[in-house]
Amino acid sequence: MLESGCYTIVYSTGEHRTIWVKKISDGGLAGRTILQYRDDRNWVGFGFLHDGNTVQFWRKFEAENQPERLARIRRAVDVVAKEPRRAQLAFSMKEKRCARCQRKLTVPASLNAGLGPECAGKKRWTKQDNQMVFEQQKATAAA
């Protein structure tokens, strides 16, 4: 299952979509993972993430949206689940924030890693992982 954090998908048109995966640790939803998307400057919750990275839309959200839109959101979550590291780096490069805790990143090394120093210490990503994703992003941008 996807880890808590922010993920951005950049499409070939230059448009992007950002998803926030947030595992709840206390209260009535403890243990559940909530999905939100970025709508201009606000986060809008739309459902839960289950094992296997499947999306369960909230009833109200599902009733208010067309099936095509729901399918696009599911595809976006699938893309993120296939390459989470790439989507986290895209978030950090776009927002200049840590993909895990959303704190502002100011040091170039943290921007290139996609994580602040505290969050990077909690991950098992290697320098080679970051370089591989960065090279993929450069190749995609050049195409």
N, C-alpha and C positions, 0 to 999 in steps of 0.2 A: 504494500500500500504506500502511496505517496506520503512523504514526511511533511510535517507542518512547514509552511513557508509560502512565498510568493513565486509565481511562475508566469512568464510572458512568452507568448507565441508571436513571432513576427512573420507575417505573410509576405509573399512575393510582391504584393502591391505596396508594401511599406506600412500597411495597417498593422496594428497589434492588438492583442487581447491579453488581459492579465487576470489570473485566477489566484485566489488566496485559499490555501488549504489549512484549516485550523482545527487541531485536535483539542477537544474540550477536556479539561482535567478535573473540573468540579461542578457541582450543581446537578440539576436534573438531567443534563445532557452529557454527564461525565462519560468518557470513553468513546463518544461519537465524534466523527470528523465532519465538520461543516465546510461547505464550499461557498465561496463568494466570488463575484466578479467586480471589476472596476468599471463604474459608470461615471465618466468624467472624473470627479474628485471623490466620489462616494463609493463605499463598498456595499454591494447588494447581495444578501444571502439568497441562495436558490435551492439548496438541497444538501443531502448527506453523501459522503463517499463511503462505500462499503469495500470489503475485501475484494481483491481482483480489480480495484479501481473502477467499480461500477457506480454510476450516478443514480441516486434516488431523488427526484425532484420533489420539492414541497408541493402539496396539493394546490395551494393558492397560486404558486408560481407556474405550475403546469397548466392550470386552468386559464391563466392570463396570457399564455404565450402559444404561438403557432407551433405545430409539430416540426416544421422545418427548422425553427430556431432551437428547439430542444435538441434536435439531431445535431445541429452545428455545435452546441455546447458539449454534447457527449463526445463528438469528434475532437474538440479542443482538449478535453480531459484525456482522451486516448493519446493524443500527440504528446502531451505533457508527460504522461505515464511512461511512454516509450523512451523519451530523452529528458528526464527531469533535470539533469545537470545543465544541459543546454538552455532549458527554459528558465532556470534560476539565474544563469549568467546573463541572459537577455533581460530579465527583470532588473538586475543590478546595473547593467549598462544603461538602460533606459531611464530608470528612476534615481540612480546614484544612491541606492539604499541596499542594505543587507537583505539578501533573499530570505533569510530565516527570521530575523527580528525586526526588520524594516528601519533600523537606525541609519542615519545619514552616513555615507561613506565618503571620506575625504582623501584618503591615502591611495595612490595609484595601485599599489599592490593589492589592497582590499577590493578595489573596483574590478581589477582583473580576475580576482578570485571569486568575486560575487558575494563575499562574506566578510564581515568584520572580524577582527582578531579573536574575539571570544567565541563566536560561532564557528569560525574556521577550526579552532582547537577541538571542537566537539565532533567534527566530521572526519571521515576517513578518506577524503579526496586527496589525491596526490598532485604534485605539480604537473605531471604528465597528463592527468585527467583534464586539468584546466587548459593546458596548452593544446590538447587535441580539440577540445570544444571551441577554443578561440580560433584555431585554424579553420574549423568547419564554418564558423560564423563569417570569417574573412572571405572564404571561398563562395559562400552564399551571397554575400553582399556584392562581390565582384561579378557575379553571374547576371 
